[in-house]
Amino acid sequence: MGCEKKDNKHDGCHKSNCICEVVRFIQRVQNTCPEVDCVECDTDCFMAPLGSLVSPVRGRVNTRVFSLLTGNGDYFKAVFRGGKRKYYPKMMAEESLADHKSTPHKHTSCVSVFFRVQTVFDSCCATIQVLQPLYNGLPFDITTDGKICYEKICKVNGFGPTNTCLTVDLSCFCGIQCIDDVYIDFCDED
């Protein structure tokens, strides 16, 4: 199946797309109880149960984190607001101890390429929640000069919830990359 092929008759994206099936599967695996399964590729989005991606996780997991790729291979990015408040006191203390340019924890951006599926509906639409990139438990800016920085994406080692969701047409994406199975606490603690 080709990526983001244009349908000349309808002047848009094809409605039959593997990305739709992957996101539907991620939603199903997030909603089911664990079962044992062996797969050779350790980042295959079709791995079940939830918690088996990358390395088997012991304990609670409730999210399969993924990134979407556009037709030209770039990360699909979203601006978020409302990152989890419990991170901000730590972040402010860290910022006051370190120089602006030397700390990897300085949160100057509200852009992410990491998502969690909330619902899949109609033929190929989904509501996805934007996840806040974290580095060692603190908000982490994955941009440099306003552009996504691949080296910074590689440093992300955690994810936090945000208050931002998007509705997307999954048939217009070319690729999906599953990143990790994690537990995300959606309850904001004051």
C-alpha positions in Angstrom: 0.0 0.0 0.0 1.4 3.4 -1.0 1.7 6.3 1.3 -0.6 9.3 1.0 -1.6 8.5 -2.6 -4.0 11.0 -4.0 -7.3 9.9 -5.4 -7.9 11.8 -8.6 -11.6 11.2 -8.5 -12.1 12.7 -5.1 -9.1 15.0 -5.1 -8.0 13.8 -1.6 -6.4 11.0 0.4 -7.4 7.4 0.0 -9.8 6.2 2.8 -8.1 2.8 3.0 -4.9 3.2 4.9 -2.7 1.0 7.1 -2.3 3.9 9.6 -6.0 3.6 10.4 -5.6 -0.1 11.2 -2.5 0.5 13.4 -4.2 3.2 15.4 -7.3 1.1 15.8 -5.1 -1.7 17.1 -3.3 0.6 19.5 -6.7 1.7 20.9 -7.8 -2.0 21.3 -4.5 -3.0 23.0 -4.8 0.0 25.4 -8.3 -1.3 26.4 -7.6 -5.0 26.8 -6.0 -7.1 29.5 -2.5 -8.4 29.0 -1.7 -11.7 27.3 1.6 -13.2 26.2 2.8 -12.7 22.7 6.3 -12.9 21.0 7.2 -10.6 18.1 10.7 -10.2 16.5 10.5 -6.4 15.9 10.6 -4.7 19.3 8.9 -1.5 18.2 6.1 -3.1 16.1 2.9 -1.2 16.8 1.0 -4.5 16.5 2.7 -6.0 19.6 0.3 -7.1 22.3 -0.2 -6.9 25.2 0.2 -3.3 26.2 3.6 -3.2 28.0 5.4 -5.4 25.6 6.8 -2.7 23.3 10.6 -2.1 23.3 11.2 -4.2 26.4 8.6 -6.0 28.5 7.4 -3.7 31.3 6.5 -4.9 34.7 3.8 -2.9 36.4 1.1 -0.7 35.2 0.9 0.6 31.6 -2.0 2.4 30.0 -0.6 4.1 26.9 1.2 3.2 23.7 3.0 6.3 22.7 3.4 6.9 19.0 4.5 9.5 16.4 2.9 10.1 13.0 4.9 10.8 9.8 3.6 13.0 7.0 3.9 12.2 3.3 7.3 13.8 3.0 8.6 11.9 6.1 8.5 14.8 8.6 7.1 14.3 12.0 3.5 15.5 12.5 3.7 18.0 15.3 1.2 19.7 17.5 1.2 22.6 19.8 -0.1 21.8 23.3 -1.2 23.6 26.4 -1.9 22.5 29.9 1.0 20.2 30.6 0.8 18.5 34.0 1.2 21.0 36.8 3.2 18.8 39.1 6.2 19.2 36.8 6.3 23.0 37.0 7.7 23.5 40.6 10.6 21.2 39.8 11.1 22.9 36.5 11.2 26.4 37.9 13.7 25.3 40.6 15.9 23.7 38.0 15.8 26.8 35.8 16.9 29.0 38.7 19.9 26.8 39.4 21.2 26.5 35.9 22.1 28.9 33.1 19.4 29.3 30.4 21.4 27.6 27.6 23.1 24.8 29.7 20.0 23.1 31.1 18.2 20.5 29.0 15.2 21.0 31.2 14.4 24.5 30.1 10.9 24.4 28.8 10.6 27.1 26.1 8.4 25.2 23.7 4.9 23.7 23.7 5.4 21.5 20.7 5.3 17.7 20.7 5.5 14.8 18.2 4.2 12.3 20.7 0.6 11.1 20.9 -1.9 8.8 22.6 -5.0 7.5 20.9 -8.2 8.4 22.6 -10.9 7.2 20.1 -11.1 6.0 16.5 -14.3 6.8 14.7 -15.9 6.9 11.2 -13.8 5.3 8.5 -10.4 6.7 9.4 -10.6 9.5 11.9 -9.2 9.6 15.4 -9.0 11.9 18.4 -5.4 11.8 19.7 -4.0 13.4 22.9 -0.8 15.3 22.7 1.8 14.1 25.1 4.4 16.4 26.7 8.0 15.3 26.1 10.0 14.8 29.3 13.7 14.4 30.1 14.5 12.9 33.5 11.0 13.7 34.6 11.0 17.4 33.6 9.4 19.1 30.6 11.8 19.1 27.6 11.9 21.3 24.6 12.4 19.2 21.4 12.9 22.2 19.2 15.9 24.3 18.1 15.3 27.7 16.5 11.6 26.8 16.2 12.2 23.5 14.3 11.9 19.9 15.5 15.4 18.7 16.5 16.0 15.0 15.9 18.9 14.8 18.4 16.6 16.2 21.1 13.8 13.8 20.2 16.3 11.0 20.9 16.9 12.3 24.4 13.2 12.2 25.4 12.8 9.5 28.1 9.3 10.2 29.4 5.9 11.5 28.6 3.4 13.6 30.5 -0.3 14.3 29.7 -1.5 17.6 28.3 -5.0 19.1 28.0 -4.7 19.1 24.2 -6.4 16.7 21.9 -6.6 16.8 18.1 -9.0 15.2 15.6 -7.1 13.9 12.6 -7.8 12.1 9.4 -5.5 9.1 9.7 -5.7 8.3 5.9 -3.5 11.4 5.2 -0.4 10.1 7.1 2.3 8.0 5.6 3.9 6.4 8.6 3.4 5.6 12.3 6.2 4.9 14.7 5.4 3.3 18.1 7.8 4.7 20.7 7.1 3.1 24.1 4.4 1.6 26.4 4.1 3.6 29.5 1.9 4.5 32.4 0.7 8.1 32.3 -1.1 9.6 35.3 -3.9 11.6 33.9 -5.0 13.0 37.3 -3.5 16.4 37.9 -2.1 16.8 41.4 -2.0 20.2 43.0 
